[in-house]
């Protein structure tokens, strides 16, 4: 999902959390799975994986600090799962793995959460800049015969996180609760 179509992203982190993100990730690891709900939507309205112009963020009462941070990562992963399910329902194809780049991919904890929520391997890529993508496009049909060939030669996986069975089970329940909350609010 280049660029991502959802209004749900990582902007909630800079708005609500400051300081040492490594330390915050370490503290948050002790809370997963939180069993709590936090949809960190920073603006009104969602456009994908469902359309709800009236949508607003929600969170379980009492969430704060590292636990809120962990629950926010879980909430974004739930929206991502909904997006892949929507794409699958339209295309007839299911996601077998996720290749990720960008700031959020720097959190190993978030990658663990995503892999366990999505139920597929999540690969963090080494080349994360737009310039790397532009170089691959430029090399396709010139140095390489296709974009697939260029990407295979030029894109490299830095690390892979696999779903963790205990987390995946808990996140299956959390995902259903998240979807129910969205329905209850009339969003999805």
C-alpha positions as CSV (number, residue, x, y, z in Angstrom):
1,X,0.0,0.0,0.0
2,X,2.4,2.7,-1.2
3,X,1.6,5.8,0.8
4,X,-1.2,4.2,2.6
5,X,-4.8,5.2,1.9
6,X,-6.0,5.3,5.6
7,X,-6.2,8.5,7.7
8,X,-4.8,6.3,10.5
9,X,-1.0,6.6,10.6
10,X,1.9,7.3,13.0
11,X,1.2,11.0,13.5
12,X,-0.2,10.2,17.0
13,X,3.2,9.3,18.2
14,X,4.8,12.8,17.7
15,X,1.6,14.4,19.0
16,X,1.2,12.4,22.2
17,X,4.7,11.0,23.0
18,X,8.0,12.7,23.2
19,X,11.5,11.8,24.5
20,X,13.3,8.6,24.0
21,X,11.2,6.3,21.7
22,X,13.6,3.4,22.3
23,X,12.9,3.5,26.0
24,X,9.2,3.9,25.4
25,X,9.2,0.9,23.0
26,X,11.0,-1.1,25.7
27,X,8.5,-0.1,28.4
28,X,5.6,-0.8,26.0
29,X,6.8,-4.3,25.3
30,X,5.8,-5.3,28.9
31,X,2.2,-4.4,28.1
32,X,1.5,-6.4,25.0
33,X,-1.0,-7.7,24.3
34,X,-2.8,-4.9,26.1
35,X,-6.3,-6.2,25.9
36,X,-7.4,-2.6,25.5
37,X,-8.6,-0.6,22.6
38,X,-7.0,2.6,21.2
39,X,-7.7,3.9,17.7
40,X,-5.2,6.8,17.4
41,X,-7.0,8.7,14.6
42,X,-5.7,12.2,14.8
43,X,-8.2,13.9,12.5
44,X,-11.9,13.4,12.1
45,X,-12.9,10.9,9.4
46,X,-11.6,7.7,7.9
47,X,-11.4,6.9,4.2
48,X,-9.9,3.4,4.1
49,X,-10.5,0.5,4.8
50,X,-14.0,2.0,5.3
51,X,-15.5,5.4,4.7
52,X,-16.7,7.2,7.8
53,X,-16.4,11.0,7.7
54,X,-17.7,11.3,11.2
55,X,-15.1,8.9,12.7
56,X,-13.2,10.0,15.7
57,X,-10.4,8.3,17.8
58,X,-11.4,6.2,20.7
59,X,-9.5,4.6,23.6
60,X,-10.2,2.4,26.7
61,X,-10.4,4.4,29.9
62,X,-7.3,4.5,32.0
63,X,-4.8,4.2,29.2
64,X,-1.7,6.3,29.6
65,X,2.1,6.1,29.2
66,X,3.7,3.1,27.7
67,X,0.5,1.0,27.8
68,X,-1.3,3.7,25.7
69,X,1.7,3.6,23.3
70,X,1.4,-0.2,23.0
71,X,-2.4,0.0,22.5
72,X,-1.9,2.7,19.8
73,X,0.4,0.4,17.9
74,X,-2.1,-2.4,18.2
75,X,-4.9,-0.2,17.0
76,X,-3.0,0.9,13.9
77,X,-2.2,-2.8,13.2
78,X,-5.9,-3.6,13.5
79,X,-6.7,-1.0,10.8
80,X,-4.0,-2.4,8.7
81,X,-5.5,-5.9,9.0
82,X,-8.9,-4.5,7.9
83,X,-7.2,-2.8,4.9
84,X,-5.7,-6.1,3.8
85,X,-9.0,-7.9,4.3
86,X,-10.7,-5.3,2.2
87,X,-8.1,-5.6,-0.6
88,X,-8.4,-9.4,-0.4
89,X,-12.2,-9.3,-0.7
90,X,-11.9,-7.1,-3.8
91,X,-8.9,-8.9,-5.5
92,X,-9.5,-12.5,-4.4
93,X,-5.9,-12.6,-3.2
94,X,-4.6,-12.8,0.3
95,X,-1.5,-11.2,1.8
96,X,1.3,-13.7,2.3
97,X,3.9,-11.3,3.7
98,X,4.3,-7.5,4.3
99,X,7.3,-5.5,3.2
100,X,7.6,-2.4,5.2
101,X,9.7,0.8,5.3
102,X,9.4,4.2,6.9
103,X,9.6,5.5,10.4
104,X,7.2,3.1,12.1
105,X,9.3,0.2,10.8
106,X,12.1,1.3,13.1
107,X,10.2,-0.1,16.1
108,X,10.9,-3.9,16.4
109,X,8.0,-4.0,18.9
110,X,5.6,-2.6,16.3
111,X,6.8,-5.0,13.7
112,X,6.2,-7.9,16.2
113,X,2.7,-6.6,16.9
114,X,1.9,-6.2,13.1
115,X,3.2,-9.7,12.3
116,X,1.1,-11.2,15.1
117,X,-2.1,-9.2,14.2
118,X,-1.7,-9.8,10.5
119,X,-0.7,-13.5,10.9
120,X,2.0,-13.1,8.2
121,X,5.8,-12.4,8.2
122,X,6.7,-8.7,8.2
123,X,9.9,-7.8,6.5
124,X,11.7,-4.6,7.3
125,X,13.5,-3.3,4.2
126,X,17.0,-1.8,4.3
127,X,16.3,0.8,1.5
128,X,13.6,3.0,2.8
129,X,13.9,6.3,1.0
130,X,12.0,7.5,-2.0
131,X,15.4,7.8,-3.8
132,X,15.9,4.0,-3.5
133,X,12.5,3.4,-5.1
134,X,13.3,5.9,-7.9
135,X,16.6,4.2,-8.5
136,X,14.8,0.9,-8.9
137,X,12.3,2.4,-11.3
138,X,15.1,4.0,-13.3
139,X,17.0,0.7,-13.4
140,X,14.0,-1.2,-14.7
141,X,13.8,-1.4,-18.4
142,X,17.3,0.0,-18.6
143,X,19.8,-2.1,-16.6
144,X,17.2,-4.7,-15.6
145,X,14.5,-6.1,-17.8
146,X,11.6,-5.3,-15.5
147,X,10.7,-3.6,-12.2
148,X,10.4,-7.0,-10.6
149,X,13.9,-7.9,-11.7
150,X,15.3,-4.5,-10.5
151,X,13.5,-4.8,-7.1
152,X,14.8,-8.4,-6.7
153,X,18.3,-7.2,-7.2
154,X,18.2,-3.9,-5.4
155,X,15.8,-4.3,-2.5
156,X,17.1,-6.1,0.6
157,X,15.4,-7.3,3.7
158,X,17.0,-6.0,6.9
159,X,15.0,-8.3,9.3
160,X,11.9,-10.4,9.4
161,X,9.4,-10.7,12.2
162,X,7.1,-13.8,12.3
163,X,3.8,-14.0,14.0
164,X,4.1,-15.2,17.6
165,X,1.4,-17.8,18.4
166,X,0.5,-16.5,21.9
167,X,0.2,-12.9,20.6
168,X,-1.6,-13.9,17.5
169,X,-4.3,-15.6,19.6
170,X,-4.8,-12.6,21.9
171,X,-4.8,-10.2,18.9
172,X,-7.4,-12.3,17.2
173,X,-9.7,-11.5,20.1
174,X,-8.5,-7.9,20.3
175,X,-9.2,-7.5,16.5
176,X,-12.8,-8.7,16.9
177,X,-13.3,-6.3,19.9
178,X,-11.9,-3.5,17.8
179,X,-14.2,-4.3,14.9
180,X,-17.2,-4.5,17.3
181,X,-16.3,-1.0,18.7
182,X,-16.2,0.4,15.2
183,X,-19.6,-1.1,14.4
184,X,-21.0,0.2,17.7
185,X,-19.9,3.7,16.9
186,X,-21.4,3.4,13.4
187,X,-18.0,3.7,11.5
188,X,-17.7,0.3,9.9
